[in-house]
């Protein structure tokens, strides 16, 4: 972008396009967070440990893999996988509280 993402997107979109782009980011953040939360719960039930970011792994393997396939670039997918893993770690760092996790992941999407 050469600047903050939000400024770069504002410069390249109409106000309506910009509003819909950020509405999309709000929903995408929610979907990724839900994937992380349910993935974390499943991993804890299956493997009996809460110290591993199971939700981040689940998001990375699904959301990240889809980015690789849809964008056709391995680096894009690996970046999405790494971001998902980071989001899973953030979810654990905020003690699985949804609002703080949503805000942190949302800021990562939008900034």
DRENGUVO-342941 format. One record per residue (C-alpha): residue number from 0; residue in three letters; y, z, x. Coordinates in nm, 3 decimals. Example, Ala and Ser with C-alpha at 12.3 -4.5 7.8 and 13.67 -1.06 7.14 Angstrom:
REM residues 2
[0 'ala' [-0.450 0.780 1.230]]
[1 'ser' [-0.106 0.714 1.367]]
REM end
This chain:
REM residues 111
[0 'unk' [0.000 0.000 0.000]]
[1 'unk' [0.240 0.072 0.285]]
[2 'unk' [0.381 0.357 0.075]]
[3 'unk' [0.256 0.615 -0.172]]
[4 'unk' [0.009 0.448 -0.408]]
[5 'unk' [0.213 0.540 -0.714]]
[6 'unk' [0.525 0.376 -0.567]]
[7 'unk' [0.334 0.064 -0.467]]
[8 'unk' [0.184 0.032 -0.813]]
[9 'unk' [0.519 0.092 -0.981]]
[10 'unk' [0.673 -0.189 -0.776]]
[11 'unk' [0.395 -0.432 -0.862]]
[12 'unk' [0.353 -0.371 -1.236]]
[13 'unk' [0.554 -0.379 -1.554]]
[14 'unk' [0.623 -0.034 -1.704]]
[15 'unk' [0.354 -0.092 -1.969]]
[16 'unk' [0.098 -0.203 -1.710]]
[17 'unk' [0.185 0.099 -1.498]]
[18 'unk' [0.142 0.336 -1.795]]
[19 'unk' [-0.197 0.190 -1.883]]
[20 'unk' [-0.310 0.198 -1.520]]
[21 'unk' [-0.237 0.569 -1.497]]
[22 'unk' [-0.392 0.636 -1.838]]
[23 'unk' [-0.701 0.466 -1.698]]
[24 'unk' [-0.687 0.695 -1.392]]
[25 'unk' [-0.673 1.002 -1.619]]
[26 'unk' [-0.989 0.892 -1.801]]
[27 'unk' [-1.164 0.784 -1.480]]
[28 'unk' [-1.089 1.127 -1.332]]
[29 'unk' [-1.246 1.293 -1.635]]
[30 'unk' [-1.558 1.076 -1.616]]
[31 'unk' [-1.604 1.140 -1.244]]
[32 'unk' [-1.552 1.514 -1.295]]
[33 'unk' [-1.809 1.522 -1.576]]
[34 'unk' [-2.055 1.333 -1.358]]
[35 'unk' [-1.996 1.587 -1.082]]
[36 'unk' [-2.029 1.888 -1.313]]
[37 'unk' [-2.351 1.769 -1.477]]
[38 'unk' [-2.491 1.646 -1.145]]
[39 'unk' [-2.419 1.985 -0.990]]
[40 'unk' [-2.593 2.166 -1.273]]
[41 'unk' [-2.897 1.937 -1.254]]
[42 'unk' [-2.925 1.976 -0.877]]
[43 'unk' [-2.905 2.353 -0.903]]
[44 'unk' [-3.177 2.360 -1.169]]
[45 'unk' [-3.408 2.121 -0.983]]
[46 'unk' [-3.361 2.249 -0.628]]
[47 'unk' [-3.262 2.615 -0.691]]
[48 'unk' [-2.959 2.617 -0.463]]
[49 'unk' [-2.589 2.604 -0.547]]
[50 'unk' [-2.467 2.556 -0.189]]
[51 'unk' [-2.520 2.179 -0.185]]
[52 'unk' [-2.263 1.954 -0.359]]
[53 'unk' [-2.523 1.797 -0.586]]
[54 'unk' [-2.256 1.665 -0.819]]
[55 'unk' [-2.079 1.488 -0.535]]
[56 'unk' [-2.407 1.333 -0.427]]
[57 'unk' [-2.479 1.218 -0.783]]
[58 'unk' [-2.130 1.071 -0.819]]
[59 'unk' [-2.155 0.904 -0.480]]
[60 'unk' [-2.488 0.746 -0.555]]
[61 'unk' [-2.381 0.620 -0.897]]
[62 'unk' [-2.003 0.565 -0.897]]
[63 'unk' [-1.997 0.472 -0.528]]
[64 'unk' [-2.287 0.233 -0.556]]
[65 'unk' [-2.128 0.063 -0.856]]
[66 'unk' [-1.811 0.011 -0.650]]
[67 'unk' [-2.018 -0.157 -0.380]]
[68 'unk' [-2.183 -0.389 -0.629]]
[69 'unk' [-1.874 -0.464 -0.840]]
[70 'unk' [-1.636 -0.519 -0.548]]
[71 'unk' [-1.889 -0.695 -0.328]]
[72 'unk' [-1.779 -0.500 -0.021]]
[73 'unk' [-1.987 -0.235 0.150]]
[74 'unk' [-1.683 -0.054 0.293]]
[75 'unk' [-1.530 -0.011 -0.054]]
[76 'unk' [-1.856 0.140 -0.180]]
[77 'unk' [-1.894 0.369 0.121]]
[78 'unk' [-1.536 0.487 0.076]]
[79 'unk' [-1.604 0.562 -0.292]]
[80 'unk' [-1.924 0.746 -0.195]]
[81 'unk' [-1.737 0.957 0.062]]
[82 'unk' [-1.462 1.032 -0.191]]
[83 'unk' [-1.722 1.137 -0.450]]
[84 'unk' [-1.886 1.371 -0.201]]
[85 'unk' [-1.545 1.520 -0.119]]
[86 'unk' [-1.477 1.567 -0.491]]
[87 'unk' [-1.811 1.746 -0.526]]
[88 'unk' [-1.713 1.981 -0.244]]
[89 'unk' [-1.373 2.041 -0.409]]
[90 'unk' [-1.552 2.125 -0.734]]
[91 'unk' [-1.750 2.392 -0.552]]
[92 'unk' [-1.442 2.521 -0.367]]
[93 'unk' [-1.264 2.587 -0.698]]
[94 'unk' [-1.575 2.770 -0.820]]
[95 'unk' [-1.669 2.501 -1.072]]
[96 'unk' [-1.349 2.549 -1.274]]
[97 'unk' [-1.276 2.226 -1.457]]
[98 'unk' [-0.894 2.232 -1.474]]
[99 'unk' [-0.830 2.291 -1.102]]
[100 'unk' [-1.100 2.038 -1.012]]
[101 'unk' [-0.952 1.784 -1.256]]
[102 'unk' [-0.604 1.827 -1.112]]
[103 'unk' [-0.721 1.790 -0.751]]
[104 'unk' [-0.941 1.488 -0.819]]
[105 'unk' [-0.669 1.334 -1.035]]
[106 'unk' [-0.413 1.372 -0.758]]
[107 'unk' [-0.652 1.197 -0.522]]
[108 'unk' [-0.682 0.905 -0.766]]
[109 'unk' [-0.313 0.880 -0.837]]
[110 'unk' [-0.146 0.945 -0.505]]
REM end
